[in-house]
């Protein structure tokens, strides 16, 4: 029964070495300094020379040595009774010299030629009728200094390798020390004490007792009076190098060892407790007792490992359903439904695996809408790319050959449309960013069960990505149409545009105090019949003889579209003593000389932002845009000193500058041959070039009127651009959510079923990953080995009881 225990452990050790199991088998680990005699002890126990020998480090890989006792063959047909077999090669070695060469070659194959070490063990089983059932691990010898081409950290590597084995509770430590070296310097006992401080699983072995100085002995050590160990010390005498060179047999060496202990005066009384034969018996008994003590722990550990292996096998799924089309279809439908549900849940924020460390899913889409897109729109300056030259050129071009009395409306339309187009690029980029996030969400929607089928997962992602690409085009086109809609019609009647321009005007100049004006009933017919304010703003209704003064922001109780009425009101405010008939005459002549188009432009822009223009004056009520044209003391050319200034002007104010470097026209024009005329002014007029800039004068400084017109245009563009920006910031996310996000969420499951739920595709879609199939087979074999081991251990326990 005890022999069966060791064979059982050997079988389990071989099985788990192939499968990679985590069950620690009870075993004996041989630890000692380099050249302490570890290999000689093992060879003496086996009774054969089979281990590599030489100077320096020889054992560079752990050697798991399983000694299996075999009865003597009764049939004469078997020509051999001892043989060795490696786990990595399926061959019986009857020549132990071949075993030595195979160990050397396998060591060179893994650890290399440079005296380095490797943690990968070599498994060797030796069958012989002359051995007891044992399992030992021969470890590399402990060293201090790297020699030759050894790595500089060879000491650390060997210590780490030795500690990996002896730190396991199921390992019995065979600490080999040389008797001719002080025991206090034993590296083997030092390491053993680190992992086994009480000495419960450490056996001390003293070698080279015959090499001690004359007059000294190790009796105190062998009897446990120097360094007590629960399993004690055993002394052995191995062959010397001279004996090995003389090819002294191991049988003769064993006889010489026994004679040494019997004849030595210090060891004769304990000779029966020393020697290699006693060591082998002791190790066999210790190993069996150790296995018997660890059986309950091994069973408990096997229970845990079986549960873990079964759980891992369940995660891989069962391959038995793959031949049934109905079960395949049900599995694919369930996986598609789960994928679509996870996709929608990730967008809506109802997913089970919501991260608490970073934004994910739909939260990232909201971040794009609110932070990325919102900040991009807010960073756009409505007039940053418009300089005064552009504005002056637009005003000049929009009036044609006629000089402008007021700021033309066409100039405002011409300038504000390109500025609205600035919102197109951020809007389209917002669509792209949301599309990219949806693709990322699609790729992240997976599960452990879906990962078993990489082709199915790839097809699911491809179908959803195709659906997103289909929705990307309409979403982009609609977003672009939102910008085109804003540029198609400039709605200056928007209430926010009026208040916006008024706010811009108020920022430039404080509002003047409201003045109470006298009534002039005989001039009332000259005001327009409409009682509605500029841009459709309702006014307060009064009786026929009541009048209200127009405010600076254009929201007056009178129709500000009439220039004559404005002049009439200003005449009442500027010259209270003027005759009524004179004011009426001026009003009439103003109506006669003003064109309808000019009336339309002046009423929309000037009266709506009078305060903005007045910001460059002295801030009084008279220093307004209309004051500039009609004077500060009264309406028309009769007031002020406008006529005097015109008469005393020294030249004509320039309106443009030819910057194209045009050729003079005197050589090719119609008057090229008339240089003899007395009037040479005509010959100084050159043909126009290709590029002419709109300038105010040669110095490049704008006049007061041009500066007022430029600031007015800027304030109007800023006000209207803010309106459009708020509209786009509100409509673009709504369009993206409706056309791209919500539409995809509603159609994703139907698209998946329509595209992939086909019986002819089931076999290809459910094709598992090859690595997963191999891993499932390995785990299944490991689980079967665990079950067999648990069954065997249970039977051994029953027999022992």
Helices and strands as residue ranges (DSSP letters): H 2-19, E 27-32, H 38-46, E 61-69, E 83-86, E 92-93, H 96-111, E 118-128, E 134-138, H 154-166, E 171-178, G 183-185, H 187-195, E 202-207, G 209-211, H 219-222, E 233-235, H 241-245, H 250-263, G 268-273, H 276-316, G 319-323, H 325-348, H 362-367, I 368-373, H 374-378, H 388-399, H 409-444, G 450-452, H 454-488, H 495-508, G 521-526, G 534-536, H 563-574, H 580-593, H 596-601, I 602-606, G 607-609, H 610-614, H 625-630, H 642-647, E 657-658, G 682-684, E 692-693, H 704-736, I 737-742, H 743-756, H 759-765, H 770-800
